Amino acid sequence: MSFIRAMSSGVICCIAPLIWSGLLYGILGIVNPVMNSRVDWLWFVLSQFGFGLVAGVVVSRQQRVSTALPLSMRAGIEASGREHSP
């Protein structure tokens, strides 16, 4: 199970920076062409991979925190039929 989890996070940390960088590369030329000409895209993509790896390691080492309240109460949504009131 941990191998599958490691593989899925490995795929995510490789695919997500490529999608994000490609999206920014396409949009930045339209939004701000001067900034687009000054960005070194190779270093930008490598930085995205590095950040993804470090963030993945940090998040994977954290313990889950259980909450006693349902999501609607934690979000402050006024829903009818709730059993508890904060």
C-alpha positions as protocol buffer text, in pm:
chain_id: "A"
residue {
  index: 1
  type: MET
  ca { x: 0 y: 0 z: 0 }
}
residue {
  index: 2
  type: SER
  ca { x: 279 y: 245 z: 85 }
}
residue {
  index: 3
  type: PHE
  ca { x: 445 y: 172 z: -252 }
}
residue {
  index: 4
  type: ILE
  ca { x: 127 y: 268 z: -436 }
}
residue {
  index: 5
  type: ARG
  ca { x: 95 y: 580 z: -221 }
}
residue {
  index: 6
  type: ALA
  ca { x: 458 y: 674 z: -292 }
}
residue {
  index: 7
  type: MET
  ca { x: 408 y: 618 z: -666 }
}
residue {
  index: 8
  type: SER
  ca { x: 94 y: 831 z: -675 }
}
residue {
  index: 9
  type: SER
  ca { x: 263 y: 1115 z: -489 }
}
residue {
  index: 10
  type: GLY
  ca { x: 564 y: 1076 z: -718 }
}
residue {
  index: 11
  type: VAL
  ca { x: 342 y: 1110 z: -1022 }
}
residue {
  index: 12
  type: ILE
  ca { x: 164 y: 1409 z: -870 }
}
residue {
  index: 13
  type: CYS
  ca { x: 492 y: 1585 z: -787 }
}
residue {
  index: 14
  type: CYS
  ca { x: 603 y: 1537 z: -1150 }
}
residue {
  index: 15
  type: ILE
  ca { x: 280 y: 1612 z: -1334 }
}
residue {
  index: 16
  type: ALA
  ca { x: 156 y: 1907 z: -1126 }
}
residue {
  index: 17
  type: PRO
  ca { x: 464 y: 2129 z: -1184 }
}
residue {
  index: 18
  type: LEU
  ca { x: 449 y: 2060 z: -1557 }
}
residue {
  index: 19
  type: ILE
  ca { x: 82 y: 2153 z: -1575 }
}
residue {
  index: 20
  type: TRP
  ca { x: 130 y: 2463 z: -1358 }
}
residue {
  index: 21
  type: SER
  ca { x: 438 y: 2577 z: -1550 }
}
residue {
  index: 22
  type: GLY
  ca { x: 275 y: 2519 z: -1888 }
}
residue {
  index: 23
  type: LEU
  ca { x: -32 y: 2710 z: -1779 }
}
residue {
  index: 24
  type: LEU
  ca { x: 177 y: 3002 z: -1656 }
}
residue {
  index: 25
  type: TYR
  ca { x: 392 y: 2998 z: -1969 }
}
residue {
  index: 26
  type: GLY
  ca { x: 83 y: 3026 z: -2187 }
}
residue {
  index: 27
  type: ILE
  ca { x: -95 y: 3289 z: -1978 }
}
residue {
  index: 28
  type: LEU
  ca { x: 203 y: 3508 z: -1884 }
}
residue {
  index: 29
  type: GLY
  ca { x: 277 y: 3593 z: -2247 }
}
residue {
  index: 30
  type: ILE
  ca { x: -69 y: 3745 z: -2271 }
}
residue {
  index: 31
  type: VAL
  ca { x: -96 y: 3903 z: -1926 }
}
residue {
  index: 32
  type: ASN
  ca { x: 258 y: 4042 z: -1890 }
}
residue {
  index: 33
  type: PRO
  ca { x: 490 y: 3993 z: -2192 }
}
residue {
  index: 34
  type: VAL
  ca { x: 778 y: 4184 z: -2028 }
}
residue {
  index: 35
  type: MET
  ca { x: 782 y: 3949 z: -1729 }
}
residue {
  index: 36
  type: ASN
  ca { x: 747 y: 3651 z: -1962 }
}
residue {
  index: 37
  type: SER
  ca { x: 1064 y: 3756 z: -2146 }
}
residue {
  index: 38
  type: ARG
  ca { x: 1258 y: 3781 z: -1818 }
}
residue {
  index: 39
  type: VAL
  ca { x: 1159 y: 3445 z: -1668 }
}
residue {
  index: 40
  type: ASP
  ca { x: 1415 y: 3166 z: -1705 }
}
residue {
  index: 41
  type: TRP
  ca { x: 1167 y: 2886 z: -1762 }
}
residue {
  index: 42
  type: LEU
  ca { x: 1412 y: 2601 z: -1706 }
}
residue {
  index: 43
  type: TRP
  ca { x: 1492 y: 2726 z: -1355 }
}
residue {
  index: 44
  type: PHE
  ca { x: 1127 y: 2801 z: -1293 }
}
residue {
  index: 45
  type: VAL
  ca { x: 1025 y: 2443 z: -1373 }
}
residue {
  index: 46
  type: LEU
  ca { x: 1313 y: 2299 z: -1170 }
}
residue {
  index: 47
  type: SER
  ca { x: 1212 y: 2519 z: -876 }
}
residue {
  index: 48
  type: GLN
  ca { x: 854 y: 2392 z: -906 }
}
residue {
  index: 49
  type: PHE
  ca { x: 979 y: 2031 z: -891 }
}
residue {
  index: 50
  type: GLY
  ca { x: 1196 y: 2109 z: -587 }
}
residue {
  index: 51
  type: PHE
  ca { x: 911 y: 2280 z: -406 }
}
residue {
  index: 52
  type: GLY
  ca { x: 677 y: 1989 z: -488 }
}
residue {
  index: 53
  type: LEU
  ca { x: 922 y: 1735 z: -349 }
}
residue {
  index: 54
  type: VAL
  ca { x: 987 y: 1926 z: -28 }
}
residue {
  index: 55
  type: ALA
  ca { x: 618 y: 2002 z: 27 }
}
residue {
  index: 56
  type: GLY
  ca { x: 533 y: 1636 z: -36 }
}
residue {
  index: 57
  type: VAL
  ca { x: 785 y: 1518 z: 221 }
}
residue {
  index: 58
  type: VAL
  ca { x: 665 y: 1770 z: 480 }
}
residue {
  index: 59
  type: VAL
  ca { x: 298 y: 1683 z: 430 }
}
residue {
  index: 60
  type: SER
  ca { x: 360 y: 1307 z: 430 }
}
residue {
  index: 61
  type: ARG
  ca { x: 538 y: 1329 z: 767 }
}
residue {
  index: 62
  type: GLN
  ca { x: 257 y: 1516 z: 940 }
}
residue {
  index: 63
  type: GLN
  ca { x: 10 y: 1339 z: 1164 }
}
residue {
  index: 64
  type: ARG
  ca { x: -357 y: 1353 z: 1086 }
}
residue {
  index: 65
  type: VAL
  ca { x: -559 y: 1567 z: 1322 }
}
residue {
  index: 66
  type: SER
  ca { x: -906 y: 1438 z: 1389 }
}
residue {
  index: 67
  type: THR
  ca { x: -1183 y: 1684 z: 1453 }
}
residue {
  index: 68
  type: ALA
  ca { x: -1495 y: 1618 z: 1651 }
}
residue {
  index: 69
  type: LEU
  ca { x: -1710 y: 1862 z: 1455 }
}
residue {
  index: 70
  type: PRO
  ca { x: -1855 y: 1801 z: 1109 }
}
residue {
  index: 71
  type: LEU
  ca { x: -1728 y: 2009 z: 819 }
}
residue {
  index: 72
  type: SER
  ca { x: -2038 y: 2228 z: 801 }
}
residue {
  index: 73
  type: MET
  ca { x: -1988 y: 2339 z: 1161 }
}
residue {
  index: 74
  type: ARG
  ca { x: -1614 y: 2399 z: 1118 }
}
residue {
  index: 75
  type: ALA
  ca { x: -1683 y: 2606 z: 805 }
}
residue {
  index: 76
  type: GLY
  ca { x: -1950 y: 2809 z: 984 }
}
residue {
  index: 77
  type: ILE
  ca { x: -2228 y: 2704 z: 750 }
}
residue {
  index: 78
  type: GLU
  ca { x: -2574 y: 2742 z: 896 }
}
residue {
  index: 79
  type: ALA
  ca { x: -2738 y: 2413 z: 810 }
}
residue {
  index: 80
  type: SER
  ca { x: -3074 y: 2299 z: 931 }
}
residue {
  index: 81
  type: GLY
  ca { x: -3092 y: 1974 z: 1124 }
}
residue {
  index: 82
  type: ARG
  ca { x: -2757 y: 2002 z: 1296 }
}
residue {
  index: 83
  type: GLU
  ca { x: -2741 y: 1819 z: 1625 }
}
residue {
  index: 84
  type: HIS
  ca { x: -2486 y: 2038 z: 1801 }
}
residue {
  index: 85
  type: SER
  ca { x: -2448 y: 2411 z: 1821 }
}
residue {
  index: 86
  type: PRO
  ca { x: -2103 y: 2563 z: 1880 }
}
